[in-house]
Amino acid sequence: MPFTHFDAILFDKDGTIFDSEQVCCDAWLATAKTFDVHFTEEMFKKFIGIPTDECNRMAHRDFGLDFPMEAFILETRRFISTQKRQGLPVKQGFDNFFRYLLENQMPVGVVTSSGYDSAIESFQQTSYLQDLNVLVTIDDVTHPKPAPDCYLLACQKLSISPERVLVFEDSKAGIEASLAAGCHTVAIPDLLELEPALLARCLDTLTSFDQAYKILEQPALIQTNV
């Protein structure tokens, strides 16, 4: 089918393409148990959509300034790296939707709050990376999500206006970044429930990529990202 509404589609990585937020949560829970420090899944949820370095600083404040945070971080990274080597679980329907876009010659990209090396590691057991037209990581911008810089940069690299770009995001920070950049934004919530007021500003809210095709089939678009 011809895509008349969009000239490119961008995806967040963690929690959107990959079911990696749960992997990260499991890493933190397991490591906290090893270090005999209190940490729960509810505590992890406040990290979702936040750059890793900031999450580590937040946890260090909670655990106490005398806590061996560097050793804790190394242990969580080992846990996550092991999972990445085995292959991160892909979110329901993403693979088929991604292949559908490629078959229809739609430019695609990833905009993530992960660092470049971490992003590459996430994709190592997939072939998605080689098909991306653009990859923007936190290493490419001064101001991460929820600032719009990352999405504006991706649009710039693609030479496409933001209003011609469709973005799929799972987190509050990511959605706010995409909307602020002027992109059409679809929410696919993951571990964290999103505020109704924020979802109301999105083009649509989906439970999986199995529902994503309908976005491309809409006869007209209403500009909602104001």
C-alpha positions as MATLAB code, in Angstrom:
seq = 'MPFTHFDAILFDKDGTIFDSEQVCCDAWLATAKTFDVHFTEEMFKKFIGIPTDECNRMAHRDFGLDFPMEAFILETRRFISTQKRQGLPVKQGFDNFFRYLLENQMPVGVVTSSGYDSAIESFQQTSYLQDLNVLVTIDDVTHPKPAPDCYLLACQKLSISPERVLVFEDSKAGIEASLAAGCHTVAIPDLLELEPALLARCLDTLTSFDQAYKILEQPALIQTNV';
ca = [
       0.000    0.000    0.000;
       1.209    3.564   -0.561;
       2.063    5.560    2.542;
       0.669    9.022    1.949;
       0.822   10.409    5.488;
       4.412    9.694    6.535;
       7.850    9.868    4.973;
       9.629    7.945    7.761;
       8.910    5.948   10.897;
      11.033    6.111   14.048;
      11.059    3.753   17.020;
      12.289    3.995   20.553;
      14.354    0.922   21.490;
      13.908   -0.243   25.081;
      10.317   -1.099   25.919;
       9.198   -0.401   22.353;
      11.183   -2.714   20.060;
      12.575   -4.928   22.796;
      10.982   -6.196   25.984;
      14.153   -4.991   27.667;
      12.654   -2.898   30.441;
      11.709   -6.138   32.195;
      15.222   -7.487   31.604;
      16.692   -4.352   33.181;
      14.241   -4.575   36.067;
      15.221   -8.201   36.668;
      18.901   -7.166   36.600;
      18.342   -4.508   39.254;
      16.283   -6.816   41.454;
      18.824   -9.643   41.266;
      21.771   -7.325   41.908;
      20.009   -5.621   44.820;
      19.484   -9.034   46.394;
      23.178   -9.843   45.940;
      24.173   -6.540   47.570;
      21.524   -6.927   50.294;
      19.884   -3.582   49.522;
      16.161   -2.842   49.331;
      14.872   -2.426   45.780;
      11.484   -3.258   44.245;
       9.845   -3.331   40.827;
       7.863   -0.236   41.779;
      11.132    1.570   42.527;
      12.470    0.538   39.124;
       9.481    2.034   37.316;
      10.660    5.565   38.083;
      13.741    4.811   35.939;
      11.769    4.034   32.779;
      12.565    6.480   29.996;
      15.407    8.037   32.025;
      19.046    7.882   30.818;
      21.029    5.137   32.555;
      23.554    7.489   34.168;
      20.765    9.482   35.787;
      19.120    6.265   37.019;
      22.390    5.270   38.643;
      22.682    8.657   40.352;
      19.101    8.416   41.607;
      19.732    4.943   43.017;
      22.978    6.034   44.639;
      21.118    8.750   46.508;
      18.501    6.221   47.634;
      21.043    3.571   48.645;
      23.284    6.039   50.460;
      26.428    7.861   49.374;
      28.648    5.233   51.043;
      27.033    2.422   49.002;
      29.448    0.674   46.507;
      27.515    1.951   43.497;
      30.246    1.295   40.914;
      30.359   -2.399   41.825;
      26.557   -2.529   41.744;
      26.491   -0.965   38.258;
      29.062   -3.437   36.938;
      26.966   -6.340   38.205;
      23.769   -5.050   36.576;
      25.652   -4.508   33.313;
      26.951   -8.088   33.394;
      23.429   -9.378   33.903;
      22.030   -7.306   31.044;
      24.940   -8.061   28.688;
      24.390  -11.772   29.243;
      20.746  -11.375   28.275;
      21.675   -9.348   25.204;
      24.120  -12.022   24.046;
      21.328  -14.566   24.327;
      18.989  -12.199   22.477;
      16.489   -9.734   23.909;
      12.815  -10.652   23.528;
      11.161   -8.621   20.767;
       7.822   -6.941   21.458;
       4.732   -8.594   20.050;
       4.116   -7.865   16.367;
       7.215   -5.722   15.860;
       9.080   -8.088   13.544;
       6.190   -8.446   11.099;
       5.443   -4.712   11.162;
       9.102   -3.835   10.598;
       9.339   -6.217    7.638;
       6.123   -4.757    6.248;
       7.642   -1.260    6.321;
      10.800   -2.448    4.596;
       8.796   -4.227    1.889;
       7.026   -0.934    1.235;
      10.345    0.970    1.157;
       9.519    3.114    4.177;
      12.601    4.731    5.772;
      12.948    3.584    9.388;
      15.111    4.562   12.330;
      15.719    4.190   16.046;
      15.983    7.004   18.583;
      17.133    5.787   21.986;
      18.291    7.056   25.364;
      20.881    4.268   25.399;
      24.497    4.922   24.532;
      25.782    3.836   21.126;
      27.635    0.733   22.358;
      24.657   -0.398   24.410;
      22.322    0.112   21.454;
      24.527   -1.931   19.142;
      24.703   -4.667   21.777;
      20.906   -4.792   21.978;
      20.593   -5.532   18.264;
      23.350   -8.157   18.050;
      20.984  -11.139   17.785;
      18.754   -9.463   15.180;
      19.120   -8.156   11.629;
      17.247   -4.900   12.315;
      20.301   -2.704   12.638;
      21.444   -3.174    9.046;
      18.053   -1.992    7.776;
      17.937    1.264    9.750;
      18.218    4.519    7.831;
      19.151    6.383   11.003;
      20.229    5.583   14.564;
      20.339    8.355   17.177;
      21.603    7.572   20.690;
      22.128    9.630   23.817;
      25.755   10.056   22.720;
      24.557   12.239   19.821;
      22.750   14.898   21.857;
      23.420   17.248   24.739;
      19.841   17.224   26.015;
      18.226   13.737   26.162;
      14.535   12.859   26.226;
      12.163   14.498   27.167;
      13.945   17.250   25.226;
      13.107   17.052   21.493;
      16.750   17.169   20.350;
      17.086   13.463   19.569;
      14.027   13.360   17.332;
      14.892   16.644   15.655;
      18.347   15.240   14.910;
      16.893   12.045   13.445;
      14.600   14.079   11.190;
      17.536   16.255   10.168;
      19.636   13.208    9.291;
      16.769   11.872    7.189;
      16.134   15.294    5.601;
      12.460   14.922    6.516;
      10.233   17.430    8.336;
       9.029   16.223   11.771;
       5.382   16.609   10.776;
       5.972   13.904    8.149;
       7.396   11.463   10.693;
       5.579    8.837   12.764;
       7.098    7.816   16.099;
       6.380    4.804   18.317;
       7.236    5.298   21.992;
       6.482    3.545   25.290;
       7.613    6.044   27.944;
       6.506    9.452   29.184;
       9.895   11.026   28.465;
      10.006    9.569   24.968;
       6.474   10.623   24.082;
       7.113   14.145   25.353;
      10.313   14.323   23.272;
       8.568   13.202   20.106;
       5.603   15.545   20.582;
       7.895   18.478   21.330;
       9.771   17.772   18.098;
       6.506   17.994   16.170;
       6.294   14.316   15.171;
       3.087   12.297   15.038;
       3.351   10.027   18.053;
       1.860    6.631   18.855;
       2.047    5.333   22.413;
       2.649    1.644   23.140;
       2.818    1.588   26.949;
       5.118   -0.998   28.493;
       5.697   -1.487   32.242;
       4.655    2.002   33.229;
       1.084    3.291   32.999;
       0.893    6.612   31.178;
      -1.197    9.622   32.122;
      -4.479   10.015   30.183;
      -3.646   13.674   29.441;
      -0.415   12.623   27.732;
      -2.092    9.822   25.774;
      -4.727   12.295   24.598;
      -1.985   14.223   22.787;
      -0.891   11.124   20.878;
      -2.176   10.063   17.500;
      -3.196    6.712   18.982;
      -2.470    4.291   21.815;
      -1.802    0.634   20.982;
      -1.286   -2.506   23.012;
       1.026   -4.095   20.416;
       2.418   -3.644   16.919;
      -0.281   -6.008   15.652;
      -2.500   -2.910   15.754;
       0.014   -0.578   14.081;
      -1.123   -1.182   10.503;
      -4.338    0.747   11.083;
      -2.306    3.932   11.642;
      -1.025    3.688    8.082;
      -4.490    2.987    6.705;
      -6.167    6.087    8.129;
      -7.651    8.199    5.314;
      -6.724   11.460    7.029;
      -4.690   12.720    9.938;
      -5.669   15.275   12.557;
      -2.757   17.225   13.964;
      -2.837   16.302   17.664;
       0.719   17.063   18.791;
       0.208   20.621   20.003;
];
